[in-house]
Amino acid sequence: MKNVVILGAGTGGSIVAARLARRLPQGWHVTLVDRDDAHVYQPGLLFLPFGKTDPASLVRPRRPLAPPGVTLRIEPVERVEPVHHRIIFGDGEVLGYDVLVVATGSRILPGRVEGLAGEGWHDTAFDFYTLEGATALAQKLDRLESGRLVVHVAELPIKCPVAPLEFAFLADAFLQERGRREAVDIVYATPLDGAFTKPRASAVLGGMMDARRIKVETDFVVESVDGGRRAMRSFDGRELDYDVLVTVPPHGGAELVTASEMGDESGWLPTDRHTLRSRDWPSVFALGDCTDVPTSKAGAVAHYQSEVLVANVLAFIADRPPVEASDGHATCFVETGHGKAMLIDFNYDTEPLPGVFPYAGVGPFTLLGESSTNHWGKVAFEWLYWNVLLRGTDIPLPHRMSMAGKESAPPPAPPRAAVPAHRGPSRLERIRAARAGKVAGAAPEPAAELSPAQQRVIDAARAEFQSRGVSPNIRRLTVVARVSTRELYDLFPRAPARTVAQLAGIPRPVGCL
């Protein structure tokens, strides 16, 4: 009996297990492995801090959800040995595989930010990406009467990149409904140069934040958090005070991927973006949050990817070449408060566009526009998730993005001209100049030639783009150029990743990478 082993019984792993169990040829078996027996409906965590759902309703045991014909094993895996086609459990037991599917998801890593995981930070800082964090945040928001609420994204990629935006909108509505909004300032701090990664959607969402008096603090790359002072500091010297900090900590791949030496510097599994096959081992496939493919880490993406992955596993078994059919399709509901939501639909190459989804002229969902129908679509998705999606049932939605019902995409903008590394003194430079007795804000000296260190970073970014087809973001740039984030900001004080990309003559980095 030949064996397909799937690591991770979350959204992606469960869907693939169900579909493979129905389609594998005779003589093949599916083994689904997870470290615990608690399946969490993660989209529901967003509603928990506002009292719109019950914690117990978001968690179900995995065993009743296991597809017929699939062996479910609940025990921790110590490591994978892809060269030997086997996994090693915590007790030393060995399980061989003929095909491995990695669906281990992601995890939050608050310890990557100085002070965020230190003593006392949890008294004023909270997350809603875990059941414990969302439950504690519900108690805090219920008592919040006044002050400054900061919603903060540490770095990208993260699970469900629209979730922090949704939280800000829902917090605004929650405080309005309780008559406290005038006494609470809401700030949205993001490492991006706008509200979202895609320009057209970013403009719409940014306008909605302006209308709701939610201040957007852009290009805020956090260096440290001081829980005692209730303040965050960015690498460019800005500080944000807060009374309550709702943070989305840095994310990384599963410990198992890192322990098995299968991941990159952040634990993401290098995966072909079109075939979902490992770039290092032919018999390994991956989907969902654990990969390094440049699309959103969201359940809808894993659902779309599952069709391509299953087809390519079957092709591998039959000794056929894989199909390059995954286009990064993502469909995301964005809760905007007061019983309304927005819907965005995009892929690797096409940003969110106005229109209706999924059927032209019918919808019923509105793209890039608020509606109560969108809200109820998101609410209804929970039933669909437990009863249809996890069973691998075919849903009449194409896994590739369709232009049906959408307005035509505008022509691409001309490429941005390269800009010098220094376009005038940053706020931090002005502070330093003032302390040194110089005139703050004085005209800078003419731009000097690039230093060897700057040129080395630019060359590394260009080489990275040539090898992977992806412009590096800040975290990746620190790895390929072998510099720290602090050093990177010293070399390029203003938006270093974008500045380096412009100087290297490569596309600007996409935030969700």
N, C-alpha and C positions, 0 to 999 in steps of 0.2 A: 504494500500500500504506500503510495507516494503522498507527501504531506505539504500542504500550504499552511504556513504558520502566520498568523496575524497578531502583531504586538499592539495592543490597545483596543479595548472594547468600548470606546467612545463612539461619537457620531460616525466618523469615517470607517473605523474598523468594523462596526456593527453592520453598516450598509454593505460593505464589501463581502463580509462573511456570508450574509444572507444571499447575495447575488451569486457568489461563487458556489455556494452549496447547491444551488439549482442548476448551475451550468457546467460544472467540472465534469470531465469525462470519467468513465468508469475506472476504478482503481486509484482515484484521488480522494483525499479527505482534507477537511478544514479544521484546524485547531486555533481557537481564539484565546488569547492570553491577556490577563490584566492583573494588576497587583492588588486590587481591592474589589469589593462587591457592591460599590455605591456608584451608580450612574447619575450624574448631576445634570439637570437641564439648565445649561449655562445661560441661555438668553433670559431666563427668569430671574437671575441674580440682579439684573438692572432694576427690576420692579420692587425687589425686597426692601430697599431702604425707604421707600415711600409708602409702605404698608399695603401694596397692591397685590401681594401674593404671600403665601405661607411657606416657611422654609421646608416643612415636611413634604409639601406637594412637589418640590423640585428634585427630590431624590428617590430613586427606585433601585431595588436590587438588580444586579445584572443577570442573574441566573434565569429568571422568567423571560428576559428579553432575548436570550440566546436563540438564534435561528434553529429550526429543526435540522438534524443531521450534522450539527457543528459541535465539536467538543470544546467546552469552556473550561479553562483552567484559571483559578484564582490563586495566584502565588507570585511573589516577586521574582523578577529575572535579574540575575547579577550582571550578565553581559552577553553580547552576541559575538560570535566568532564567524564572520562572513566568509573568511577564507576556507573554513572547514564546514560551512553550511550547518551550523548548529547554534543553539542557545543554551546557556548555563543558568539554571535556576539557583536561588539563594541557598538551597540545601545541597548543591553540588550535582543534582540530577541533570542529565544531558538530553536535549530533545533535538533531533536532526530535522532538517527541512530540505525540500526541493525548491520551493519558492518561499520567499519571506516578504511580507507586506508590513511596513512600519507605519503605524498610525498612533504614535505615542503622545501626540499633542504638544503643548507648551506648558511652561510654568512661570510664575512671577519670581523675580529675583531682586527684592528690595535692597539687599546687601550691596548691590552694585553702586548705589548712591550713598555717599558719605553721610552718615547721620540718619538715614531713613530707617535703618533697622537697629539703631542704637537705643540705649535705655531712655525711656520717656517719650519716644516719638509717637507711640500708639495712643497717647493721651489726647492728642489733637489731630493725628493723621490716620486716615482710614482708606481702605480699598473696597471695591465692590466686585472684584474678580474671584473672590472666594466666598464660600457660604458663611464662614466665620466673620470675615470682614464686612460683608453686606449686612449681616445681622447686627453687628456692633454699630455700624453706620446708621441703621434705622433708629436705634436708641438715641444717638447723638443728634440727628436731624429733628427728632421729635422734640428735643429740648432747645434747639437753636432759636434764639429770640432776636439776636442782632449780631453785627460784626461783619467780617469778610470771609466768604466761602471761596476757596480757590480749588478749581478742578484742574488737575495737573497731569500731563502726559510726560513721562520721563524721557522716553526714546521710542523709536519704532524699529521693527514691527511689533505689534501687539495683537492679541486676540480681539476680533471685531473692532476695527479702527473707528467705527462710528459710535461705539458705546460711550466714550467720554463726552461726545457732543450730546448724545441723548440724555446723559445724566445732567448736564448743565440745563438743558431745556426742561426736563422734568423737575429739577430743583427750583427753577424759576416758577413753574406752575404750582408746585407744592407750597412754596412760601406765599404766593399770591392767595391761594385758597385759604390759607391760615392767617391772612392779614399781616404777614411779617416781611413781605418783600421790600418795602421801603426802608426797613431797618437793616437789611442784609445786602451787602455788595457781593456780586458774583463775578469772578475773574476766571477766564479760561486760558491757562498757560500751556503753550504747545511748542515743540521744537520746530514745527513747520513754519513756513512764511505766510500761512493762511489757516483757515479753519479746518481744511481737509486736504488730502493729497492730490485730488484731481481739480484743476483750475476752475472749471465751470461750476461744479458742485460746491467748491470752496467759496466762490463768490456768492452763491445763493445762501449757503449756510451762514456765511459771515454776515450777510445782510439781515438774516433772521436773528442773529445774536445782537446786532446793533439795535434792532427794533425792540428787543427784550432787555436792553441795557445790560447785556453781558459783555464785559470788556475782554477783548482777545489780546493776550500778550504773546506776540509771535517771536519766533527764533529764540525761545527760552530753553536753552539746554542746561539742565540743572547740574551744578557742581556739588552742592552740599545742602543739607537740611539741618537747621538748628531747632530742635524741638523745644528747647528751653526758651528761646527767644521767639519761637513761632515765626520763623523766617526761612525762605529759600534763597539761595544765591545761584546765579547762572554763571557760566564761564566767561561771559562778557562783562561781568561786574554788576549787573542789575540785581536788586533784591526785591522779593515779594513777601510782605507780611501777611499773615493769615490768622484767623481764629479757628477755622476748621479747614484742614487740608484733605481733599479727596484725591488721592494719587493713583495713577496707573503706573506701577513700578516697571522697570525694565523686564522684558521677557526673554526667555531662552528655551532651547529644546530640552527634552527629557534627560535626566541624569543618565539613563540607560544608554542613550545615543552617545553621550560624552564618554562614559565608562568603556564603551565598546570601540572608541576611537573611530567612529563613523561620521561624526559631525564636524562642522566648522568651528570657528572660535566662539560662537554663541550657542553651539549645540544643535544647529539646524542641519538636517541631512541634505547634502548636495544632490539635487534631483533634476532630471531633465524636465524643463517646464512644459514641453509638449507631449511627451510620452509617459511621464511620471515614473520613469525607471531611474534607479540610482545611477549616478554618473561614474561610480567606482566599481559596482558589482552587478553583473548582468542578471543575476537571479533575485535581486532585491528591488522592490517597488515601494513607493511611499505616497501618501496623500494627506491632506489636511494641514493642521498647524505645524507639524513637525518638519516640513520641508523648507527649502530656501527659495521656492518659486516666488516670483514677484507679483503676488496677488494677495487679496485680503485673507487673513486667517479667520475663517467663519464657517459655520455649518453648511450654508448653502454652497460654498465653494467645494467642500468635501463631498457633498451630494453630487454636484456636477462632475467632479474629478472621478468619482467612483465608476462611472460608465466607461471612461477611457481606461482607467486602471484595470478593471475586470477584463475588458477587451484585450489589453496588452498582456495580462497574465495568461489568458487563453492562447494568445498568439505565441508566447514564449513556450508554453507547453507543447504546442503544435509545431515548434521550430519555424515560425513565420516571423518576419520583421515587425516591429511595433508600429502602430499608427500614431502619427503626430497630430492628435486631434484635440488636445486640451488647449484652450485659448485664454485661460485665466478668468473665465466667466464668474462674476460675483453679483448677487442680488441681495440688497440690504434694506430692510425697513429702518427708518430713523424716527423714533418717537420724538415728537416736538411739544408734547404737553397738551392739556385741556382736551383729551380725547382725539387728538389728531396725530398723523404721522406722515412722513415722506417716504418715497421709495426711490432707490437708485439702482441702476443696472449697467454694468460696465465689464470690460475685459482688459487684457494686456494693452491693446492698441486703441480702444475707443472709450472715451470718458463718459460719465453719465450724461444723458441727453433728456430733454423734455419729451413728453408723450404719454402713452398709456401702456400698461403691461398686464398680461402677456399677449393679449390679442388686439390687433389693430381695429380701431373703431369701437371696440367693446370694453377693453380693459380687463377687469374693473378697477385696477389700481392706477394711481396717478404717479407719473415719474417727475421728479424734481419739483413737486408741488404737494402741499399739505392737503389731507382729506381724512375724514372720519373712517372711510372705507379702508384706507391704508392701516389705520390704527387697529381696526377689528381684524384685518388680515394678519397682523402681527400677533394679536391675542389668540386667534384661531390656530396659529401655527403650532402652539404647544400641543394641542390634540393631534394635529397632523404628525408632529414629531414622534410621539410615543406610539401611535397606532398605524402609521403608514411609512414614514421615512426610515425608521430603524429596521423595519422589516424588509427593506430593499425593494419595496413595491414600486413599479414603474409609475412615474408621475408624468403627465403629458406636457412636459416642458423640455425643450431641447437643451442639451448640456452645453452647446455652443451658443454664444450670444446672438440673438436675432435682432435685426433692425425693424421688425414689424412693429408698428405703432409708435415709432420714434421719429422725431424730427431728424432731418439730415444733419450729419456732423459738419461743423464749419470747416473751411479749409485750414490746414495747419498754419500756425503763425510762423513768420520767418525766424530763423535761428537767432538767438540773442548774441550780440557782439560780446567778445571777451572784455572783461573789465579789469582794471589793475587790482592788485591784491589789497591795496589800501586806498579807500575813497574818502579820506578825511578821518579825523580822529573819532574813535568810538567813545562811548560814554566812559568806559574804563580808562581810556587814554586821556580823556579830558580831566578825570579825577586825578590821575597820576601827575598830569601837567600842573594842575592847580596846587597839588601838594609840593611840587618842586619849585613853585614860584613862577611858573611860566604862564603865559596868557592862554587860558582855556578857549578852545574854539578857533584859535588863530589858523590862518591858512597853512596847510601842511607843506612840507618841502616837496619839490617835484618828485614824482614817483621814481624810485631808484630801480636799477636792474634787480631781477629776482635773485635772491640769495641762493647758494647751493642747496641749503636745506629746503627752501620753498620749491626749487626746481625738482628736487628728489621726490617730494610729495606729488607734484604735478605729473611727473613721469610714472610714478606708481599708479596713480589714478588712471592714466591713459592705458597702461598695460593691463590693468584690471578690466577696463571696459573692452579692450581688444580680446581678452581671453574668455570673458563671461557674457559680454553683450549687455552688461549692467553697470551703470555709473555708481561708484561706491558712496554710501552714506557715511556719516561721521564715524560710527563704530567700525565699519569695514575699512575705512580709510586709515584709521589708527593701526590696523593690523597690517595692511599691505604696505604702508609707508613706514611702519615700525616707529611710530611716535605716540605719545600719550595725547589724550584729549586736551590737556592743558597746553602742551607744546604746539598742538595744531592751532589752538586759538591765539597763541603768541605769534605764530607765523602768519595766520590769516584771521585777523580779529573779527571780521564781519562775515557771518554765515560761511564758515570755512568749506563745507562740502560743496555748496553751490559755487563759491568763488573758484575753488580748485577745478571744478568741472568746466567752468567758463574758460579758464586759462588753459586747460588741457584740450579744449576744442571738442568736448564730448557732451552728450545731453545732460541736463541737470538731473541730479538723482531724484528718484521718485520716493516720496516719504514712506510708502508701505514696504519698501525693500528692507 
